[in-house]
């Protein structure tokens, strides 16, 4: 009988992507396993084509519906998960919401991440094992400790996405945007983040784009679908004064899979501490990431090709700091 696994990751797109090494290691431990993800709605799309994922179960992060409707949805979720009869479950986030989810899984072996705010009997006794927070480790290493806490072995720490789907996606993008078929050697800039403290100065991004153009590089600029992010990119390009056939603005126009394909097709990536920087690592691309308030020990892109510039206040990062790393890039 196949072993069934559930990974519960109720956070953002990047956090879901960073479960990829967990998924692969489960398959290496138990080749005929079925692996499901429980995620917030929309955050699992980057792994939708991964052959090792059996099902992605989506739930709302928050709801404006009345309390009775919300409770009914939670009960239906518990019933669905109970019927799945999982053998193992891993809880990578510490919302109290996951406690009744754990109860619903019955006799499954269950591991949850430690949290000093959750060191109470109700939390501890709801799981079979508690594994440590990231502390001085990367989040990927923390996630792999979850597997070890329930007796599974670690064979790989590789984050790489399956390239076959990315190649198909890139071919489609080339048909849509002739810019990509013109042999342009481009770098990809993803200058947006959902957190304001992670944003860099718009004028500096504009200056950076102009300096890249002077190096005879084309530039593709992307963002998430949120209107604020699209407007942010528009403002950057206005400040840059760019009216240039060598700049392609795709802000808000690509899926996460499309973004991954574009980054894979680029010479190198420049961006902030966001899902895009983790995607760059997952497609083995040279990258530069500007880090602000996040701890780079925990959240640095998981790749030897990743370069980072760290300032708690990003205003202190200068364009010349970024360009000095651009000059190190092995441009083809």
N, C-alpha and C positions, 0 to 999 in steps of 0.2 A: 504493500500500500504506500502511495506517495506521501512524503512528509510535506506538510503545509506550513508556510511561514508568512507572517505579517510584519511589515515595517510601518510604524506609525510616525510620521514626520509632519507635524502641523506647524509649518513655518512658511518660508518663502521659496521661490523657484530655485535659488542657489543651494539652499539646504537640501532640497529634494535631489538635485543633481549629485551632491556629495555623498548620497547613499549608494551610488553606482558600485564602488568597490565592495561594499557590504553584499550587494546583490550577487556580484560575481563570485565572491568567496562562499556564499551559501551554496551556489551551484557546484562549486569545486568540492565542497564537503559532501553534498547530497545531490548528485547529478539529476535525479528524477524528481527533484523538489518542485513544488508550486510556490511562487513568491508573489504576494500581493502588497500593494502600497495603500496606505490610508493617508490622504493628503487633503489640504484645502483646495477648493474648487479652482481649477486653472493652473495650479502650480506643478502638476505632474507632466505637463506636455513635453518637456524636454526628453523624457524617458519613454514616451508613448510607443516608440518603435523598437525598444530594447527587447530582444527575444527572450531574455531571462525573466521578464516581468509578466506574470499571468494576468493580473487584473489591477487596475488603478481605481480605487474607491474614493470618490470625492465627497467632501462635506463642506458646509458653509463655515467660513471663519467667524462670522457674526451675522445675526439676522435681526431685521426690524419686525419680524412677525410676532404675533402675540405669544405669550409664554406657553400656552397650551399647545399651539402648533409646533413650537420648538421642542417641547418635551416629547410630543408624538414622533417627531423626526428622529430624536435621539433613541427612543425605544425601538423604532424600526431599524435603526443602525445596529443596536445591540443584538436584535434578533437575527439580522443578516449575518453578522460576524459570528454569532453563536452557531448558526447552522453550517458555517464553513468548517468547523471543527479543526482549528489550527493546532499544530503541534508546538510551534514556537512563535513568540511575538517579541518585538523590540520596540520600545517606546523612547524616542529620541528627543522628546520635548516634555515639559513638566507642568502643563496645564492640569488642574484638578479634573478637567473634563475626561482625561484618559483613564482615571481610576475606575469608573463604572464600565468603561470599554474593556479594561483588563478583567473585571469580574465576569463580563459577558463571555470571555474566552474560556471559562471553565478550567479544565485541567492542563491547559497549555503551559509550557515552560515560558516564563515571561521575565524580561530584563528591562529595567528602567534606569535612566540617567540620574545620577545623584544631584541634589540641589539642597543647599543649606536651608532654604525656606521650606523644604518639604520633608525634613527629617523628623517626621511624626509617624506614629504607629499606623495610622490609616494609609499613608503612602507606602511605607516600607513593607507592610504585610500584604499589600495588594499585588506584589510581584515576587517572583522566585529569586531574583538577584538584582542588586543595585550596582551599576558600574560607574566609575568616576567621571566627573566633569572633565572638559578638555585640559584645564589648567595650563601646563606648559607644552601641551601636545596640540597638533592640528586637529580640527574637527573630524577629519577622515580617520585619524588614528583613534580618536575617542569612539567613533562609531564601530570601528573594528574591535575595540575592547568589549563592546556589547556582545559580539559573537563569542569571544573567548569566555565571557562570564557564564555562558550556557554550554561550554564545552566544545565549541566549534574551533577549527584551526584556521589560521590566516596563511594564505598561499600567495596573495598578490595585493599590492596597494595601488594598482593601476586604475586611473580614472577615465581612460579613453573611451569615447563613444563609438558605436558601430559606424564606420565611414560610408557604408554602402547607401544608407538612406540620405546622408548628407550630400553625396555625389548626385543622387537623383534630384534632390532639392535645388542644388546649385545649377543643374542643367535647366530646370524650370525658371529659375531667377534670370539666367542668361537670356532666355527667350523673351522674358518680360522687360528686361532692362538691357538694351543694346550696349550700354556703357561697359557692361561686364564681358562683352564679346570682343571688345576692341583691343584686347591685349594690354589693357592698362595694368601697370604694376601699382597696386593700390595698398594703402594702409587703411585699417578700419578704426574709426573713433566712435566710442559709445560714451558720450559725455554726461549721461543722466543717471540719477539714482532716486529712489523713492524717499530717501532721507536727506533733508536739506543740509545737514552737517557734513554729508559726504560730497557735496557739490564743490567744484572748482570754479574759479572766476570765469565768466563768459568771455570777457575780453582776452584773457590769457588763452583760452581755447581758440579764439579767433586768430590770435597771433601765431599759435602753434600750427594751425591749418595753413596759414600763409607761408610759414617757414618750410613746411613739408612740401608744398607746391614748388617752392624755390629749389628743392632738391630733386625736382622732376618726378615726384610721386603724385599719383592720383589719390583722392581721399573719398572714402565712403563713410557717411555719418548715419548712425542709427540711434533709435531710442525705443522705449516701450510704447504701448498703445495709448497711454494716458495723455489727454490733451495738454496737460501742463508740461510733460516731457517733450511733446512735439513743438510746442511754443518755445520751449527752452532752446531747442536746436535751431529753430528759426532765428531767434535772437542772437545766437552765437554766429551764425552765418551772416547776419546783417552787420554785426560788429566787425566781422572779418572783412566785410566789403567784397565778398566773394561772388563774382558773376563769372563763372569759369566752367568750361566743359569738363574740367578734370575733377570736379566735385559732384558727387551724387548724394542727394539727401533722401535717405530711406527711413527717416524718423517715423515710427508708428506703422510702417508698411510691411513688416516681416513678422512671421511667427518666431518662436524661440528656435525651432529647427532651422528656419531660414537664416536666422542670425548666426547659428552655428556653422551653417554652410558658407555664409559670407566670410566669417572669420577664418574658416579653414582655407578659403580661396585667397586670402589676403597675404601680403608680405609680412605684416605684423599688426598687432592690436595695441591700442591705447585706450584706457578707460579708467573708471573709478572702481572702488570696492563694491562690486555688484555681481549679479548672476553672469553678466557678460564676461567678466574677467575669469570666472570659473569655467565658462564655456571655452574660452581661449585655451585654458589648460587642458580641457577634455579633448580638444582637437590637435593638441601638440603644437601649438603656435607660439612663436616668439611674442612676448607681450610686455607692456609697461602699465603698471597699475598704481594710481595715486591713492594712498591710504590716509584716512583721517582718524576718526575716533575709534574705529575697530582695532582689535589686537591682531597684528599681522601674523603673530605666532599661531593663532587659532585659525585665521581666515585667509592667509596668503594663498594665491592660486597654486594648486597642487602640481607644480611642474618645475623642472630644472631650467626651463626656458622663460620663466616668469621673473621679471625685474620689478621691484617696487620702490616707490619713494614715499617715505612716511613723515607726516607732520600732523599733530593732533588738530591743528587749525590749518586747513588746506591753503589758506591765503598766503602762507609762507612758502609754498612751493612755487618756484619761478619757472618761466618757460625754458630758460637755459638749462635748468635741471633735467627737464624732460628731453630736450634736444640732445643733451650729452649722452643719454641712453639711446636715443634714436641713432646717433652716430656709431654706436656699437652693434647695431643690428646687421646681421648677415643678409643683405639685400641681394636677391637673385638677379 
